[in-house]
Every structure is written in structure tokens, then in C-alpha cells.
Amino acid sequence: MSTQVRESYASMCDETTDQAIPFAQHRELPSTRAELPPGTILASADSHLLEPADWTDRMPAKFRDRAPRAWVDSDELMRYSYDGAEVIDPFGACVSTGREGIHDLSARIADMDAEGIDKDLLFPQWSFAILAGVSEAHKDAPGRNPEYAMAYIRAYNKYVAETCAHYPDRLYGLGILNFWDSETAAENIAEIKELGLKGLVMPTNPPSVKYNEARLEPLWTAIEESGLPLSFHVGERVDMSGAGTLGTALMQNFHPYRRLWSLLTFSGILERHPELKVVFTEGQLHWIPGALQDADQFYESFGSLLEPKLAHTPSHYWFQNCYATFQEDEVGLGMLSQIGADRVMWSTDYPHSESVVGRCQDAAKAVATMASAEDTRAILGGTTMRLWDMAD
């Protein structure tokens, strides 16, 4: 990363930064409530929990001398040490971590109460990026040390379960799934279910694993048979080189799902596993109609060359298997009939800079103005509660 870029991130936490929307930690939380359809429950399908800074006491004894660790350097950049390799979070500490509630549960619940959020689905903050290979140091992760990676996954999943137990009717956790060794997938899922976690999460684009490999078929079978939703999330691999680096990285990292959905569809994974529930998290909605349109056209135009042969058009598998989350997406909501209102879930993305922290009620009202009362209730919380079994 260039000196200029590093210096620009070092000043990000300054409350006087001149931008239209303040960073999340500087936003006021209004106490007003939007007029929403009766019976609406606000359940965020994507929020974040900051992992402990030091995992020494949570890792097996053989790995404690190189247990994962996180710290903020003098440039206000987040640094992570994982299995002896060091990784920098180029977005900076204040942008990546945001409000105190990302690690302080009492502050988090207070923020949820202030904004009228009833339930929160918790995703990792930095674990996934490292496991997926966020830098060249981990370009072959987790293959560089799968035993270490599995030990960390187990430690993380236990930590999330312990966290959610403090507020079992407000906070709901996802377990990271071993995505590189299909032979142990069923065992890993059983452990996740035993912990009481509500779903699974795997990397969007791990550099060392191809999800359409035949050897991974037992993985997809185990996920389907578990009945747990499988989530993918944005923001794993960031290229921060050259001019315009931040804007380019944001545009790239928040819209990664056209390729992944196509791979799961055209490879036949979704066809072979009709009960598999896949959630594309924080990629917004407006990519979906274009992807479905193009995929169906390619299916018709190149059908004789496609392998395997699908029994239905690709769009069929979107409506059979898939869901997506968003925070604010007026364009996507305008195409709701092409996406499926039952495929869409709202989220706050607490507490990141692109989140709707401080504007949750306004964002919820925007949904209500563009959808029917029934669809609004489903989008703002009903589908999320059903999919991840969040009933009180």
C-alpha cells in the first residue's frame, strides 16, 4: 500500500471528515419510528461481530504460540496475525470496526433498541477474509495448514455460540464450515448444530478451492441434509494498489455474486440439491435480474454445449434455492417482481460504514413504500426469522 493511501486511512476516524454520511461511530441514533405495516418485525439478515483480539487461550496447545491476533497500528490500520503470517486490513480500523457494539454486547443491544431492531444475524468480521486468503501470504489458505484452520474454525464457532447465549432472543450466530475437506463436512455441521448456531457460512471465492469439484459433492449433500441455510458474504479479497484504489475495491468487493451463482447453477449443484438454501449476503439486489436474464439466454443459445445438461432454465434454480440481502437498494426493489419478494431480506450491516446505522427506520420505510404490506413484513424480518428459525 502506498504512503499516500496509508496516510489517507490514518485520518479516517477524524469526526470532522468531510463526507455526506458520517462514519458509523459518529452517527446519531434517532428515536423516531417509521410507520410500517402492523406486525412488522425488524430482523437484520447481516450484521457483524468483532472477534477477540487474542485467541491464545482458545486455540489448542500446539498452536498457541502462533494463535490468531489482531491489533491497530500507528496508521490506524487493522493488522492480523494468523498462523505466523501477518495481514493488513486496508480499510482501516475505524471503517472496518465502527461502533463499540461490534464487540460490546450491552452497547450493541442499546443500539438495536434505539433503532428498533428486534433481531440480529451475526457474521464474522475478519475471520473469513483470512481463512479465504485475503492476501498473498495466504493465497493457498487453508491448504497451508488445514489442521490449524480447523482448530480456529472450531474456536470461532464456540465463541459465537457463547456470545449469542447472552441474548438468545436477540442475537443469532452462524458457524464457519470447513469448506475444503468434504469428508469431514457432516461432522463439522453436527458440531455447529450442537452449539445451537442457526446457519453456515463459507467463503465466496477461496483461492484454493473450486466449489464445482466432484470431490466436494459430499459437502453439498451434508449441507442440504442439515437443513441449515448456507450464507456467502462479500469482502474477502481486496486489491488496494494504484490510483482510485478504494472506490475500485468497493465496487468489486460488494458485487461478487454473478460468478458464484452461475457456478452453483451451471455446475448442477443447485439442481442436484433442491433443498439447499443459499444466501448471497450484502451484494444488494439489482444484480439478480440481469444475471437471471443473461443466464437463461445463454442456456437457450449454448444449450447443446453446456455440461451438465440442466433440466430447467438457470432462473428456475434462483427461485428454488436462493436468497439475497440488501441494506438500501431502490433500483433492486423496483425490480422485485423479477427477483421474488420471498427471496429478499433486509439487513443493517451493523456497524460498517456502508451500513444503515442511524437510518434504519428510514431504510425500512423505503421498503414499505415500494412493496405491499405482506411483502414488507417478509422482507424486513419475516423471511429472515423463518429461514434461520429465530422464533422466540
C-alpha positions in Angstrom: 0.0 0.0 0.0 1.4 3.4 -0.9 2.3 6.0 1.7 -0.4 8.3 0.3 -3.1 5.7 0.7 -1.9 4.8 4.2 -2.0 8.5 5.3 -5.5 8.9 3.9 -6.7 6.0 6.0 -4.9 7.2 9.1 -7.2 10.3 9.1 -10.4 8.4 8.6 -11.5 8.3 12.2 -11.5 12.1 12.5 -15.0 13.2 13.3 -14.6 16.3 11.1 -14.1 14.2 7.9 -16.0 15.9 5.1 -18.4 13.4 3.6 -22.1 13.2 3.1 -22.7 10.3 5.5 -20.5 10.2 8.7 -18.7 7.0 9.6 -20.9 4.7 11.7 -19.3 5.6 15.1 -20.2 9.3 14.6 -23.8 8.8 13.7 -26.7 9.8 16.0 -29.4 7.2 16.5 -32.8 8.8 16.2 -35.6 7.6 18.5 -38.4 8.1 16.0 -40.2 5.2 14.5 -41.4 4.8 10.9 -44.9 3.9 10.1 -44.7 0.3 9.0 -47.3 -2.4 8.3 -48.8 -3.8 11.5 -46.9 -6.9 12.7 -43.6 -5.9 11.1 -40.5 -7.2 13.0 -37.2 -5.8 12.0 -34.6 -8.6 11.8 -31.3 -7.9 10.2 -30.0 -10.7 7.9 -26.5 -9.4 8.1 -24.6 -7.8 11.0 -21.1 -8.2 12.3 -19.3 -9.3 15.5 -15.7 -8.4 16.2 -13.6 -11.4 17.1 -11.4 -11.3 20.2 -8.0 -9.6 19.7 -6.1 -12.6 21.1 -7.0 -16.3 20.6 -4.2 -17.8 22.6 -6.5 -19.3 25.3 -9.0 -20.6 22.7 -6.6 -22.5 20.4 -5.2 -26.0 21.1 -1.9 -26.0 23.0 0.1 -26.9 19.9 -1.0 -23.7 18.1 -0.9 -21.2 21.0 2.5 -19.8 20.1 1.0 -18.6 16.8 -2.6 -18.1 17.8 -4.6 -15.5 15.8 -4.2 -12.0 17.0 -5.4 -8.5 16.0 -4.2 -5.0 16.7 -4.3 -1.4 15.4 -1.1 0.0 14.2 0.1 3.7 14.3 -1.6 4.4 11.0 -5.0 3.2 12.3 -4.8 0.1 10.2 -6.0 -3.2 11.4 -3.4 -5.9 11.4 -4.0 -9.6 11.9 -1.6 -12.4 12.6 -2.7 -15.9 11.6 -0.5 -18.9 11.8 2.5 -16.8 11.8 1.6 -14.7 8.7 0.6 -11.1 9.0 -2.2 -9.5 7.1 -3.3 -5.8 6.9 -6.9 -4.8 6.6 -6.6 -1.9 4.1 -9.9 -0.3 5.0 -8.6 0.9 8.4 -9.7 0.3 11.9 -12.5 2.9 12.2 -14.1 1.9 8.9 -13.9 -1.8 9.5 -15.0 -2.0 13.1 -17.2 1.1 13.5 -19.3 1.3 16.7 -18.5 -0.1 20.1 -21.4 -2.5 19.7 -19.3 -4.7 17.3 -17.6 -6.1 20.4 -19.5 -4.7 23.4 -22.8 -6.5 23.7 -24.5 -4.1 26.0 -23.7 -1.3 23.6 -24.9 -3.4 20.7 -28.3 -4.1 22.3 -28.7 -0.4 23.2 -28.1 0.5 19.6 -30.6 -2.2 18.4 -33.2 -0.9 20.9 -32.6 2.7 19.8 -33.2 1.8 16.1 -36.0 -0.6 16.7 -34.0 -3.7 15.6 -35.5 -6.8 17.1 -33.0 -9.5 15.9 -29.5 -9.6 14.5 -27.8 -12.4 12.5 -24.1 -12.3 13.2 -21.3 -12.7 10.6 -17.6 -12.7 11.3 -15.6 -9.5 11.0 -12.1 -10.6 9.9 -12.0 -14.4 10.3 -13.5 -15.1 6.9 -11.1 -12.9 5.0 -8.1 -14.6 6.5 -9.4 -18.1 6.0 -10.4 -17.3 2.4 -7.0 -15.9 1.6 -7.2 -12.1 2.0 -3.5 -11.6 1.0 -0.7 -13.2 -1.0 0.6 -14.5 2.3 -2.5 -16.8 2.4 -3.1 -17.3 -1.3 -3.2 -21.1 -0.7 -5.1 -20.9 2.6 -6.4 -23.0 4.3 -4.3 -25.6 2.4 -1.1 -24.2 4.0 -2.2 -25.6 7.4 -5.6 -27.2 7.4 -5.3 -28.6 10.9 -4.7 -25.0 12.2 -7.6 -23.7 10.1 -9.9 -26.3 11.5 -8.8 -25.6 15.1 -9.6 -21.9 14.5 -13.0 -22.6 13.0 -14.0 -24.7 16.0 -12.7 -21.9 18.3 -14.6 -19.3 16.4 -17.9 -21.2 16.3 -17.7 -21.8 20.1 -17.1 -18.2 20.7 -20.1 -17.1 18.6 -22.3 -19.5 20.4 -21.2 -18.2 23.8 -21.8 -14.7 22.6 -25.3 -15.3 21.4 -26.2 -17.1 24.6 -26.1 -13.8 26.4 -29.1 -12.6 24.4 -30.7 -15.7 22.9 -33.8 -14.0 21.6 -31.9 -11.1 20.0 -28.6 -12.4 18.6 -28.2 -15.4 16.3 -24.9 -16.9 15.1 -23.6 -18.6 12.0 -20.9 -21.3 12.1 -18.0 -21.2 9.7 -18.0 -24.5 7.8 -14.9 -26.5 6.8 -15.1 -25.8 3.0 -12.0 -27.6 1.8 -12.5 -31.2 3.2 -15.8 -32.7 2.2 -15.2 -35.9 4.2 -15.4 -34.0 7.5 -18.3 -31.7 6.5 -21.0 -33.7 8.1 -19.1 -33.9 11.4 -18.4 -30.1 11.3 -22.0 -29.4 10.7 -23.1 -31.6 13.6 -20.8 -29.6 15.8 -22.3 -26.4 14.6 -25.8 -27.6 15.2 -24.8 -28.9 18.7 -23.6 -25.3 19.5 -27.1 -24.0 18.6 -25.9 -21.9 15.7 -28.5 -21.1 13.1 -26.7 -21.4 9.8 -23.5 -22.0 7.9 -21.1 -19.6 6.2 -18.4 -20.3 3.6 -16.1 -18.1 1.6 -17.3 -16.6 -1.6 -14.1 -17.2 -3.6 -11.5 -19.2 -1.8 -8.3 -19.3 -3.9 -7.5 -22.9 -3.0 -10.9 -24.5 -3.5 -13.2 -24.8 -6.5 -16.8 -25.4 -5.4 -17.7 -27.3 -8.6 -15.1 -30.0 -8.0 -16.5 -33.5 -7.9 -14.7 -34.3 -4.7 -16.8 -31.7 -2.9 -20.2 -33.3 -3.7 -20.4 -34.8 -0.1 -20.1 -31.3 1.2 -23.2 -30.1 -0.7 -25.0 -33.2 0.4 -24.2 -32.7 4.0 -25.3 -29.0 3.8 -28.6 -29.9 2.2 -29.3 -32.7 4.7 -28.6 -30.4 7.6 -31.4 -28.1 6.7 -29.3 -25.1 7.7 -29.1 -22.1 5.3 -25.6 -21.5 3.7 -24.5 -17.9 3.5 -21.8 -16.3 1.4 -20.6 -12.8 2.3 -18.7 -10.0 0.4 -15.3 -8.6 1.2 -12.8 -11.4 1.3 -10.0 -10.4 -1.2 -9.1 -6.8 -1.7 -6.7 -5.3 -4.2 -5.5 -2.0 -2.9 -3.0 -0.9 -5.5 -2.9 2.2 -7.8 -5.0 5.3 -8.1 -8.7 5.1 -7.3 -8.0 2.1 -5.2 -10.7 2.4 -2.5 -13.6 3.1 -5.0 -12.4 0.3 -7.2 -12.1 -2.1 -4.3 -15.6 -1.2 -3.1 -17.2 -1.7 -6.5 -15.5 -5.0 -6.9 -16.0 -6.5 -3.5 -19.6 -5.6 -3.0 -20.8 -7.2 -6.2 -19.1 -10.7 -6.4 -22.1 -12.9 -6.8 -22.8 -13.2 -10.5 -19.9 -15.6 -10.9 -20.7 -17.7 -7.8 -24.4 -18.0 -8.5 -23.6 -19.0 -12.1 -21.1 -21.6 -10.8 -23.6 -23.2 -8.4 -26.2 -23.2 -11.1 -24.5 -24.3 -14.3 -22.4 -26.9 -12.5 -25.7 -28.6 -11.4 -25.1 -28.2 -7.7 -28.5 -26.5 -7.1 -30.3 -28.9 -9.4 -28.8 -32.0 -7.5 -29.7 -30.4 -4.2 -33.1 -28.9 -4.5 -33.5 -28.4 -0.7 -30.2 -26.5 -0.4 -30.8 -22.9 0.8 -28.1 -20.4 -0.4 -28.0 -16.8 0.8 -25.9 -14.1 -1.1 -25.2 -11.6 1.6 -24.5 -7.8 1.1 -24.4 -7.9 -2.6 -27.6 -5.9 -3.0 -30.5 -7.0 -5.3 -30.1 -5.2 -8.6 -27.5 -7.7 -10.0 -30.1 -10.5 -9.9 -32.5 -9.7 -12.8 -29.6 -9.1 -15.2 -27.9 -12.3 -14.2 -31.1 -14.4 -14.5 -31.9 -12.8 -17.9 -28.4 -13.5 -19.3 -28.1 -17.0 -17.8 -31.4 -18.0 -19.4 -30.4 -16.6 -22.7 -27.1 -18.4 -22.6 -28.9 -21.6 -21.7 -31.1 -21.3 -24.8 -28.2 -20.2 -27.1 -25.5 -22.6 -26.0 -27.6 -25.4 -24.6 -26.0 -28.1 -26.8 -22.6 -27.3 -25.4 -23.4 -26.9 -21.7 -22.3 -29.6 -19.3 -24.1 -30.9 -17.3 -27.4 -30.6 -19.0 -29.8 -28.8 -16.8 -33.5 -29.9 -16.6 -34.7 -26.3 -16.2 -33.6 -22.8 -17.2 -31.0 -21.3 -14.8 -33.5 -18.8 -13.4 -35.5 -21.8 -12.1 -32.8 -22.5 -9.6 -32.7 -19.0 -8.3 -36.4 -19.3 -7.2 -35.8 -22.8 -6.0 -32.7 -22.3 -3.9 -31.5 -18.7 -3.5 -31.9 -15.6 -1.4 -30.1 -12.2 -1.2 -29.7 -9.5 1.3 -29.5 -5.7 0.9 -29.4 -2.6 3.1 -30.7 0.2 0.7 -31.4 -0.7 -2.9 -34.0 1.4 -4.6 -33.1 0.1 -8.0 -33.3 -3.5 -6.8 -36.6 -3.0 -5.0 -38.0 -1.6 -8.3 -37.4 -5.0 -9.9 -38.8 -7.0 -7.0 -41.3 -8.9 -9.3 -38.3 -10.3 -11.3 -36.4 -11.2 -8.1 -39.1 -12.6 -5.9 -40.2 -10.8 -2.8 -39.8 -14.1 -0.9 -36.1 -14.2 -2.0 -35.2 -10.9 -0.4 -34.1 -10.0 3.1 -33.2 -6.6 4.6 -30.2 -6.0 6.8 -28.5 -3.2 8.7 -24.8 -4.4 8.1 -24.1 -3.1 11.7 -21.8 -1.3 12.2 -19.9 -0.8 9.0 -19.6 2.5 7.0 -21.9 1.3 4.3 -24.5 0.2 6.9 -27.8 1.9 7.6 -26.8 2.6 11.2 -28.6 5.8 12.2 -31.0 5.4 9.3 -32.6 2.0 10.0 -36.1 3.3 10.3 -35.8 5.4 7.1 -34.4 2.4 5.2 -37.3 0.2 6.5 -39.8 2.9 5.4 -38.3 2.9 2.0 -39.1 -0.8 1.6 -42.7 -0.2 2.8 -43.2 2.5 0.1 -42.1 0.1 -2.7 -43.6 -3.2 -1.6 -47.0 -4.4 -0.4 -47.7 -4.7 3.3 -47.3 -8.5 3.1 -44.0 -8.3 1.2 -42.7 -5.6 3.5 -43.3 -7.7 6.6 -41.4 -10.6 4.9 -38.5 -8.5 3.6 -37.9 -6.6 6.8 -37.9 -9.6 9.0 -40.3 -12.4 8.3 -38.2 -14.3 5.8 -35.1 -13.9 8.0 -36.8 -15.2 11.0 -38.3 -18.2 9.2 -35.0 -19.1 7.3 -32.8 -19.0 10.5 -35.5 -20.2 12.9 -35.5 -17.0 15.0 -38.9 -17.6 16.7 -38.9 -16.5 20.3 
